[in-house]
């Protein structure tokens, strides 16, 4: 259970959902950021942006964010959870576009350190067709999810062992977004 008393049943509100209930005044801007990064109109499909979030969360070993955003990505990708697992297992052989692979490499660099993002990584992404907005948004998604992951894990929140429940959340997020979650 969380390191602080959230005043709720964490099994009903696991991970960040309990933290959002505990502090709705901070939940609103955090959800607005997630909405802007993961769902707002963009040349990168929402499923690919969720995949970036899931990938960074997996690298950070944040189980709640990894599993929830994997489900959110899978719900929006034609290849579903199979592709999500392939990307998380081995980016080099996963069946994604070279542009997405290059953007995921940038995200992995951000997860290590902002300074790990090099001009070469950006040039490789551009060579595969990534726009400056897509590079920008990839860096910001990765940085934001490092923060979200540390928020969830830093307060020791509960993460369910079963991942089936994330499908319900995925349907809600796909239908209504993040800002309706507060």
KEMI-621946 format. One record per residue (C-alpha): y, z negated, x; residue in three letters. Coordinates in pm, 1 decimal. Layout:
N
MARRO        Y        Z        X residuo
MARRO        Y        Z        X     Ala
...
//
This chain:
182
MARRO        Y        Z        X residuo
MARRO      0.0      0.0      0.0     Unk
MARRO    360.7     54.9    102.8     Unk
MARRO    528.9   -170.4    355.5     Unk
MARRO    786.7   -262.2     89.8     Unk
MARRO    744.8   -357.2   -275.3     Unk
MARRO    820.7    -41.6   -473.8     Unk
MARRO    780.3   -226.8   -802.0     Unk
MARRO    524.0     19.1   -937.2     Unk
MARRO    159.6    114.8   -926.2     Unk
MARRO    135.6    338.7   -619.4     Unk
MARRO   -189.3    490.4   -740.0     Unk
MARRO     14.0    639.4  -1026.4     Unk
MARRO    309.6    729.5   -800.7     Unk
MARRO    164.8    803.7   -456.3     Unk
MARRO    353.2    912.7   -147.1     Unk
MARRO    709.1   1024.5   -194.3     Unk
MARRO    688.8    999.9   -573.5     Unk
MARRO    687.0    621.0   -556.0     Unk
MARRO    974.5    622.6   -308.8     Unk
MARRO   1171.8    849.7   -541.3     Unk
MARRO   1115.7    610.2   -831.8     Unk
MARRO   1220.0    316.8   -611.3     Unk
MARRO   1550.0    479.7   -506.0     Unk
MARRO   1654.8    748.0   -758.9     Unk
MARRO   2000.4    767.2   -601.2     Unk
MARRO   1844.2    899.7   -279.3     Unk
MARRO   1578.3   1095.5   -468.4     Unk
MARRO   1834.9   1326.3   -629.7     Unk
MARRO   1973.2   1478.1   -306.6     Unk
MARRO   1628.1   1490.4   -145.4     Unk
MARRO   1486.8   1675.8   -446.0     Unk
MARRO   1789.0   1907.1   -449.5     Unk
MARRO   1721.3   1989.5    -83.8     Unk
MARRO   1354.4   2060.5   -157.5     Unk
MARRO   1456.3   2278.6   -452.8     Unk
MARRO   1703.0   2479.2   -241.9     Unk
MARRO   1460.2   2525.9     45.8     Unk
MARRO   1135.5   2585.4   -140.7     Unk
MARRO   1224.8   2739.0   -476.2     Unk
MARRO   1572.5   2895.4   -475.7     Unk
MARRO   1594.9   3274.5   -460.7     Unk
MARRO   1497.2   3387.9   -112.7     Unk
MARRO   1337.6   3685.3     59.4     Unk
MARRO   1048.9   3457.2    158.9     Unk
MARRO    824.3   3394.0   -140.6     Unk
MARRO    806.7   3034.6   -261.7     Unk
MARRO    436.1   3016.7   -172.0     Unk
MARRO    512.6   3105.5    190.3     Unk
MARRO    790.6   2846.9    206.2     Unk
MARRO    552.9   2583.7     65.4     Unk
MARRO    298.2   2695.7    326.3     Unk
MARRO    554.3   2625.2    599.6     Unk
MARRO    602.3   2276.2    451.5     Unk
MARRO    226.1   2218.9    434.1     Unk
MARRO    174.4   2346.8    789.3     Unk
MARRO    439.9   2118.2    937.7     Unk
MARRO    307.3   1825.0    734.7     Unk
MARRO    -42.1   1894.6    870.4     Unk
MARRO     92.6   1903.9   1226.1     Unk
MARRO    262.9   1570.1   1158.1     Unk
MARRO    -62.5   1433.7   1011.4     Unk
MARRO    117.3   1326.3    694.1     Unk
MARRO   -172.5   1331.1    451.6     Unk
MARRO     26.8   1300.8    128.0     Unk
MARRO    273.1   1580.7    214.6     Unk
MARRO      2.4   1797.3    371.5     Unk
MARRO   -219.2   1777.6     64.8     Unk
MARRO     52.9   1802.5   -198.0     Unk
MARRO    235.7   2096.2    -38.9     Unk
MARRO    -94.9   2267.3     37.3     Unk
MARRO   -163.5   2253.9   -337.0     Unk
MARRO    189.0   2374.9   -415.7     Unk
MARRO    147.3   2666.7   -172.1     Unk
MARRO   -200.4   2752.9   -299.9     Unk
MARRO    -72.7   2764.9   -659.0     Unk
MARRO    175.9   3033.0   -555.7     Unk
MARRO    -27.8   3240.9   -310.9     Unk
MARRO   -275.2   3506.9   -427.1     Unk
MARRO   -529.6   3385.4   -170.7     Unk
MARRO   -487.4   3023.9   -285.7     Unk
MARRO   -624.3   2727.5    -96.8     Unk
MARRO   -850.3   2948.9    114.2     Unk
MARRO   -545.2   3091.5    290.9     Unk
MARRO   -379.6   2751.7    323.5     Unk
MARRO   -690.1   2612.2    494.6     Unk
MARRO   -714.1   2916.6    722.0     Unk
MARRO   -352.3   2877.3    834.9     Unk
MARRO   -391.9   2504.7    893.1     Unk
MARRO   -719.0   2556.9   1084.9     Unk
MARRO   -614.3   2844.9   1310.7     Unk
MARRO   -279.1   3019.6   1277.7     Unk
MARRO   -379.0   3285.9   1531.1     Unk
MARRO   -665.1   3419.8   1317.5     Unk
MARRO   -532.7   3340.3    968.6     Unk
MARRO   -485.3   3652.1    752.7     Unk
MARRO   -107.5   3632.8    716.0     Unk
MARRO    162.0   3885.6    799.3     Unk
MARRO    287.0   3891.1   1155.9     Unk
MARRO    629.9   3793.2   1025.1     Unk
MARRO    492.8   3480.5    857.0     Unk
MARRO    284.5   3399.0   1165.2     Unk
MARRO    600.2   3422.0   1379.8     Unk
MARRO    792.5   3200.2   1136.8     Unk
MARRO    510.1   2945.4   1133.0     Unk
MARRO    524.1   2938.8   1513.9     Unk
MARRO    894.4   2858.9   1488.6     Unk
MARRO    811.0   2582.3   1238.8     Unk
MARRO    553.1   2440.8   1481.6     Unk
MARRO    812.7   2441.8   1757.3     Unk
MARRO   1057.2   2251.9   1534.4     Unk
MARRO    783.7   1998.1   1460.7     Unk
MARRO    762.0   1929.5   1834.7     Unk
MARRO   1138.0   1929.5   1898.8     Unk
MARRO   1434.9   2131.6   1784.7     Unk
MARRO   1480.8   2232.7   2146.7     Unk
MARRO   1132.2   2383.5   2149.0     Unk
MARRO   1263.9   2670.2   1936.2     Unk
MARRO   1340.9   2936.3   2193.0     Unk
MARRO   1526.9   3265.4   2179.7     Unk
MARRO   1190.5   3430.0   2249.6     Unk
MARRO   1032.9   3276.7   1937.1     Unk
MARRO   1329.0   3391.3   1727.8     Unk
MARRO   1322.6   3739.0   1886.1     Unk
MARRO    950.6   3768.9   1806.6     Unk
MARRO   1015.4   3676.5   1444.7     Unk
MARRO   1299.1   3929.1   1422.5     Unk
MARRO   1075.0   4195.8   1577.5     Unk
MARRO    832.5   4132.3   1287.6     Unk
MARRO   1110.6   4176.9   1032.2     Unk
MARRO   1237.1   3820.7    984.6     Unk
MARRO   1600.8   3796.4    885.9     Unk
MARRO   1845.3   3540.4   1020.3     Unk
MARRO   1833.4   3363.7    682.0     Unk
MARRO   1451.8   3345.7    701.2     Unk
MARRO   1468.3   3203.4   1054.2     Unk
MARRO   1735.7   2955.7    944.2     Unk
MARRO   1538.5   2847.2    639.7     Unk
MARRO   1215.8   2813.0    839.5     Unk
MARRO   1387.6   2581.8   1087.0     Unk
MARRO   1543.0   2379.5    806.0     Unk
MARRO   1216.5   2355.4    608.2     Unk
MARRO   1035.2   2236.9    921.2     Unk
MARRO   1308.9   1987.0   1009.1     Unk
MARRO   1329.9   1859.5    652.0     Unk
MARRO    954.6   1812.0    635.1     Unk
MARRO    953.9   1619.6    959.8     Unk
MARRO   1201.3   1388.3    784.7     Unk
MARRO   1003.4   1378.0    457.5     Unk
MARRO    680.2   1310.9    651.0     Unk
MARRO    837.1   1026.7    844.9     Unk
MARRO    986.4    884.1    524.2     Unk
MARRO    648.0    883.4    348.6     Unk
MARRO    448.6    755.5    646.2     Unk
MARRO    721.5    527.0    782.0     Unk
MARRO    707.9    322.4    463.9     Unk
MARRO    327.5    328.3    457.7     Unk
MARRO    295.1    483.0    113.7     Unk
MARRO    -35.0    535.8    -61.6     Unk
MARRO   -203.6    876.7    -36.5     Unk
MARRO   -504.8    945.6   -259.2     Unk
MARRO   -832.6   1039.9    -93.7     Unk
MARRO   -904.8   1293.6   -367.6     Unk
MARRO   -688.4   1605.1   -360.8     Unk
MARRO   -769.6   1723.4   -715.1     Unk
MARRO   -469.0   1543.2   -861.7     Unk
MARRO   -229.2   1756.1   -662.5     Unk
MARRO   -313.1   2057.3   -881.0     Unk
MARRO   -141.8   1887.6  -1176.1     Unk
MARRO    168.2   1825.6   -965.5     Unk
MARRO    154.5   2185.1   -842.9     Unk
MARRO    164.0   2318.9  -1198.7     Unk
MARRO    464.2   2096.9  -1274.6     Unk
MARRO    650.7   2198.3   -958.0     Unk
MARRO    583.4   2569.0  -1012.4     Unk
MARRO    694.4   2546.9  -1375.4     Unk
MARRO    989.0   2308.0  -1346.8     Unk
MARRO   1082.5   2262.4   -981.4     Unk
MARRO   1177.6   1959.5   -779.9     Unk
MARRO   1502.1   1861.3   -948.7     Unk
MARRO   1322.0   1783.4  -1275.8     Unk
MARRO   1110.8   1530.2  -1085.8     Unk
MARRO   1365.4   1247.6  -1072.4     Unk
//
